[in-house]
Amino acid sequence: MALENVLSCPICGGSQFKDFLLCQDFTTSQEKFNLLSCIQCDLVITSPRPDSNSLGRYYKSDSYISHTGVKKGMLNSVYLTVREYTLQWKVRILKDFQTTGSVLDYGCGTGEFLNQMRKSGFDVTGVEPSPDARKKTELLIGKSVHEDITQIGHRKFDLITLWHVLEHVSDLQEKLLHLKSLLTDTGTIFIAVPNHQSFDAMLYKEHWAGYDVPRHLWHFSKENMKRLLSNSDLTLKEIKPMKLDSFYVSLLSENYKYKKKNSVAKAISGLANGLKSNRVAKKNMNYSSLIYIARP
């Protein structure tokens, strides 16, 4: 495995970092990866990390549910059950901004969201680098899915979505500027990312499932996400919480932290901590995951 170091912050350009946490890859390799915090803007960075040629193997697991859709184990069953409700909720959010038109889902996984948008009358387009996930999406929506965003050309979209994808993207600024260029003049982009300043993140620390190293390259706060959007000439319109994420992430984090603990006790504790995280976030909007809604 080849490792690479991040030498400058992609948001503020800073080159000074401090140690933040040492986290384990609980999903595939069990290896440990260092997290650094940018002194200037608080962006947390996985560094050193596998280079682009090495990173792919960390996604090859049935445990990585967004790429496999495999219903294996209690937590994945919970994820898939909750996902059905969340898909409908996402469609409603998008319809508040556009009741019909075209949608690009960047990092569409196995295509369930695109399929819901298709059923709701939208013209759907997907981008997904994983060959296995791409095939599942194509079977589901009945059309080809792009491997890379450059294959789209200069087509414009009314809506662009990134559901827990931006934290996986190595070239943050370049990618956001490219996506912005694909929006219509009245288009809207929706970006959902974990929030490392949430109560559950601070509670579970290195066991917090939202860090998901080394697949998650960046770990955002509200302030540096706002700065990243501004740097990309995108105007933030609204921030929405993903309240169900705190429960799923807390359940996963309990499992990571307390391997020998009774499964029922872990479930009760995880649900209680997810609830507490949402209660705390009512005061400061630091929910476990947030959706940033922006326009050119």
MIPAKE-923809 format. One record per atom (N, C-alpha, C): x, y, z; residue in one letter. Coordinates in steps of 0.1 Angstrom, whole numbers, plus 5000, padded with zeros to 4 digits. Layout:
! MIPAKE-923809
XYZA;...
***
This chain:
! MIPAKE-923809
500849885000M;500050005000M;500950125000M;500650224991A;501350344990A;500550454998A;501250535006L;500650635014L;501050775009L;500150875010E;500451005006E;500151105018E;500851215019N;500651315029N;499951435023N;499051495031V;498351615026V;499251725032V;499751815023L;500651915027L;500052055029L;498852075023S;498152205024S;496652175025S;496052265033C;494552255034C;493852295022C;492952215016P;492252255004P;491252365006P;490952405018I;489952505020I;490652645022I;491552645031C;492252775034C;493652795029C;494252685024G;495552685019G;496652675030G;496252665043G;497152655054G;498052535053G;499252545059S;500152425059S;500552385073S;499852445083Q;500152405097Q;499052315102Q;499352205108F;498352115113F;498752065127F;497852015134K;498051955147K;497351825148K;497951735156D;497351595157D;495951615163D;495051535157F;493651535162F;493251405168F;493351295161L;492951165166L;493751055158L;493850945164L;494250825157L;493050725156L;492650695144C;491350625142C;491650495135C;490850395137Q;490950265131Q;489950245120Q;490350175110D;489450125099D;488650005105D;487450025110F;486749915116F;485949835105F;485949885093T;485149825082T;485849715075T;487049735071T;487749645062T;489149595067T;490049685069S;491449645071S;491849635085S;491149705094Q;491549725109Q;492849805110Q;493349865100E;494549945101E;494150085108E;495150145113K;494950275119K;495550395111K;494750505111F;495150625103F;495050745112F;495950835109N;496050965117N;495151065111N;494551145120L;493751265116L;494451385121L;494651485112L;495251615115L;494151725114L;494351825122S;493451935122S;494152065117S;493552125107C;494152255101C;494052365112C;495152425115I;495152525126I;494352645122I;494252675109Q;493552795105Q;492052785104Q;491552665098C;490152655095C;489452535102C;490152455109D;489652345116D;489152225108D;489552225095L;489252115087L;490051995092L;489451885094V;490151765099V;490451675087V;491751625086I;492251565074I;492851425077I;492451325069T;493151195071T;494451205063T;495551195071S;496851205065S;497951155075S;498851065070P;498851015056P;497750915053P;497450895040R;496350815036R;496750735023R;496050625020P;496350555008P;496150644996P;497150624986D;496950704974D;495850654965D;495550714954S;494350684946S;494450544941S;495650484939N;495750354934N;495550244945N;495650284957S;495550194968S;494150194975S;493450314974L;492250334982L;491150234978L;491050194966G;489950114961G;489749984970G;490749924975R;490549804982R;489849824995R;489849945000Y;489249975013Y;487649985012Y;487149984999Y;485749984997Y;485249844994Y;486149744993K;485749604989K;485349525001K;484149545005S;483549475017S;482049475017S;481449365021D;479949365022D;479549465033D;480449495042S;480149595053S;479949735048S;480549755036Y;480349895030Y;479049905023Y;477949925030I;476649905026I;476149995014I;476650115014S;476250205003S;476650164989S;477750074989H;478150024976H;477649884973H;477149814983T;476749674981T;475349654981T;474649724991G;473149704993G;472949564999G;473949495004V;473749365010V;473149375024V;472049305026K;471349305039K;471949195048K;473049235054K;473849135062K;474049195076K;473449135086G;473749175100G;472649275104G;472549295117M;471449375123M;471549525119M;472849575120L;472949725117L;472749755102L;473149665093N;472849685079N;471349675076N;470649585083S;469249575082S;468549705087S;469049755098V;468549885103V;468749995092V;469949995087Y;470350105077Y;469350095065Y;469149975060L;468249955048L;466849995051L;466349955063T;464949995067T;464850145068T;465750205075V;465650355076V;465850425063V;466650365054R;466950425041R;465650445033R;464650355034E;463450365027E;462650495031E;462650525044Y;462050645048Y;462850765043Y;464150755045T;465050865042T;464950905027T;464850805018L;464750835004L;463550915001L;462450885007Q;461250965004Q;461351115010Q;462051125021W;462351255027W;463251335018W;464251275012K;465151345003K;464451394991K;463551314986V;462751354974V;461951474977V;461351484989R;460551594993R;461351724995R;462551705000I;463451825001I;463751884988I;464051794978L;464451844965L;463251904958L;462051854960K;460851904954K;460452044959K;460952074971D;460752214977D;461452314968D;462452274960F;463252364952F;462952344937F;462552224933Q;462252194919Q;461352084918Q;460152104913T;459151994912T;459251904901T;460051944891T;460351854880T;461651904873T;462251824864G;463451864857G;464451754858G;465751794858S;466851694857S;467651694870S;468151574873V;468951564886V;470151474883V;471251524888L;472551444888L;472851404902L;473051274904D;473451224917D;474951184915D;475851264921Y;477251234921Y;477651134932Y;478151014928G;478350914938G;477050844942G;476350794932C;475050744933C;474950604940C;476050544943G;476050414949G;475250314941G;474350234948T;473550134941T;472250184936T;472050324936G;471050384928G;469650404934G;469450374946E;468150374952E;467550524952E;468350614955F;467850754954F;467450794940F;468350764930L;468050804916L;466750734912L;466550614917N;465350544913N;464050604918N;464150654931Q;463050734937Q;462750864929Q;463850924925M;463651054917M;463051024903M;463450914898R;462950864885R;461450844886R;461050774897K;459650744899K;458850864901K;459550974906S;458851104909S;458751194897S;459251134885G;459151214873G;460351294868G;461451274875F;462651354871F;463451274861F;464251354853D;465151294844D;466451274852D;466851144853V;467951114863V;469251074856V;470351124862T;471751084857T;472551054869T;473350944868G;474250904879G;475650904875G;476550924885V;477950904884V;478450814896V;479050704893E;479550614903E;480750544899E;481950554906P;483150494902P;483250344904P;482450294914S;482450154917S;481750074906S;482449974900P;481849904889P;480649814894P;480749754905D;479649674910D;478449754914D;478649864921A;477549954924A;476950014911A;477750044902R;477250104889R;476350004882R;476749884881K;475849784875K;474549764882K;474549774895K;473249764902K;472349884899K;472950004898T;472150124895T;471550114881T;472350064872E;471950054858E;470749964857E;470749854864L;469649754864L;468449824870L;468649904881L;467549964888L;466850074880L;467650164874I;467050274867I;466850254852I;467450144847G;467250114833G;467950204823G;469150264827K;469950344819K;471350344823K;472250384815S;473750374818S;474050484828S;475050444837V;475550534847V;477050564844V;477450684845H;478850724842H;479750684853H;480950644848E;482050614858E;482650744863E;482750844855D;483450964859D;482651084854D;482751194861I;481951314858I;482351374845I;483651354840T;484051404828T;483251354816T;482651234818Q;481851174807Q;480551244804Q;480151334813I;478851404811I;478951504801I;480051564799G;480251674789G;479751804795G;479051884787H;478552014792H;477052024795H;476451914797R;475051914800R;474751984813R;473652054814K;473252124826K;472152054834K;472152064847F;471152004856F;470452104865F;469252074868D;468452154877D;468852134891D;469152004894L;469551964908L;470751874907L;471651894916I;472851804918I;472951764932I;473151634935T;473151584949T;474451504951T;474951524963L;476051444969L;475651404983L;475251274984W;474751224996W;475951145003W;476651215012H;477751155019H;478851105009H;479151205000V;480151174990V;481351264990V;481151394994L;482151494993L;483351455002L;483151395013E;484251355022E;485151245016E;484651185005H;485451084998H;486251144986H;486051264983V;486551334970V;487951394973V;488951354966S;490251404969S;490451544965S;489951584953D;490151724948D;488851804950D;488751844963L;487551914967L;487152034959L;488052134958Q;487752264951Q;487552234936Q;488352164930E;488252134916E;486852064913E;486551964922K;485251894919K;484051984921K;484052064932L;482952154934L;482752254923L;483852314918L;483752404907L;483252334894L;483652214892H;483152134880H;481652114882H;481252074894L;479752044896L;478952174894L;479552284899K;478852414898K;478652454883K;479652414875S;479552444860S;478452364854S;477952264860L;476952174854L;475552214859L;475452314868L;474152364873L;473552464863L;472252454861T;471552564854T;471652694862T;471252804856D;471352934863D;470552934876D;469452864876T;468552854888T;468752724895T;469752644892G;469952514898G;470352514912G;470252404919T;470552384933T;471452264935T;472452274944I;473252164948I;472952124963I;472952004966F;472651954979F;473851864983F;474551904994I;475751824998I;475551785013I;475451655015A;475351595028A;476651545033A;477151585045V;478451535050V;478251515065V;479151425071P;479151415086P;479751545092P;479351565105N;479851685112N;480651645124N;481951665124H;482751615135H;482651695147H;481751805147Q;481551885159Q;480251845166Q;479651735161S;478351685167S;478651625181S;477551615189F;477751555202F;478251405201F;477651335192D;478051195191D;479551175186D;479951265178A;481351265174A;482351285185A;481951385194M;482851415205M;482651315216M;481551245217L;481351135227L;482151015223L;482150975211Y;482750845207Y;484250865202Y;484650985200K;486051025196K;486550925185K;487650855187E;488250775177E;487350655173E;486350625180H;485450525176H;484250575169H;484150705166W;482950755159W;482950705145W;481850645141A;481750585128A;481750685117A;481450815120G;481550915110G;482950945104G;483950905111Y;485350925106Y;485650825095Y;485250705096D;485250605086D;486550615077D;487650605084V;489050615078V;489250475071V;490050475060P;490650595053P;489650635041P;488450585041R;487550625030R;487150765031R;486950815043H;486650965044H;487951035045H;488251115035L;489551195034L;489451325042L;488251385043W;488051515050W;486951495060W;486951585071H;486051575081H;485651725084H;484351755081F;484051895080F;483251945093F;483352075095S;482552155104S;481652245096S;480652305103K;479752405096K;480552515090K;481552575098E;482252685093E;483152665081E;483852555082N;484752535070N;483952485058N;482752425060M;481952395048M;481352515042M;481052615050K;480552745045K;481652815037K;482852805042R;484052865035R;484352795022R;484252655022L;484452585010L;483452614999L;482152635003L;481152674993L;481452814988L;481752904996S;482053034992S;483253044983S;484252964986N;485452954977N;485052904963N;484052824962S;483552774949S;482452854943S;482252984948D;481253074943D;479853014943D;479652944954L;478252894957L;477752964969L;476453004968T;475853074979T;474952984987T;475352975000L;474552885009L;473152935011L;472152855009K;470752895010K;470152845023K;470652725027E;469952665039E;470852545043E;470752515056I;471352395062I;470252315068I;470252185065K;469152095070K;469851985078K;469351945089P;469851825097P;469351695091P;470251595092M;469851455089M;469751385103M;468551395109K;468451355123K;468551205125K;468151125116L;468250985117L;469750935117L;470651015111D;472050965111D;472650955124D;472251035134S;472851025147S;472550885154S;471450825151F;471050695156F;471950585150F;471950585137Y;472650485130Y;474150495133Y;474750615133V;476150635135V;476450595150V;475550635159S;475850595173S;475750445175S;474850375168L;474750235169L;476050165164L;476550215153L;477850165147L;478950195157L;479050315162S;480050355171S;480150275184S;478950245189E;478850155201E;479450015198E;479149975186N;479749845182N;481249845180N;481749955175Y;483249965174Y;483949985188Y;483250055197K;483950085209K;483849975220K;482649905220Y;482449805230Y;482149665223Y;483249605218K;483049485211K;482449365219K;482849365232K;482349255241K;481149285249K;480549405247K;479349445254K;478149375248K;477249345257N;475949285252N;475249355241N;474849285231S;474249355219S;473049445222S;472249395231V;471049465235V;471449595242V;472449585251A;472949705259A;473549805249A;474249755239K;474849845229K;473749915221K;472649845218A;471549905210A;470850015218A;470649985231I;469950085240I;470850205241I;472150185244S;473050295246S;473150375233S;473350305222G;473450385209G;472250465206G;471050415208L;469850485205L;469650605215L;470050585227A;470050695237A;470950805234A;472150765229N;473150875226N;472750945213N;472150875204G;471650935191G;470551035195G;469751005204L;468651095208L;469251215215L;470251195224K;470851305231K;471651395221K;472251335211S;472951415201S;472051515194S;470851465191N;469851545184N;469351655193N;469151625206R;468651725215R;469651835217R;470951795219V;472051895220V;472051985208V;471951925196A;472051995183A;470952095181A;469852085188K;468752185187K;469252325190K;470252335199K;470752465203K;471852515194K;472652425188N;473752475180N;473852425166N;472852355162M;472752295148M;473852205144M;474552155154N;475652055152N;475151915152N;474251885142Y;473751745141Y;474851655135Y;474651525137S;475651425133S;475951445118S;474951465110S;475151495096S;474251615092S;474851695082L;474151815078L;474051815062L;472951875057I;472851895043I;473052045040I;473952075032Y;474252215028Y;473552235014Y;472652335013I;471952355001I;472352494995I;472952494983A;473552614978A;473152624963A;473352754958R;473152784944R;474252874939R;474452884926P;475452974920P;475153114923P;
***
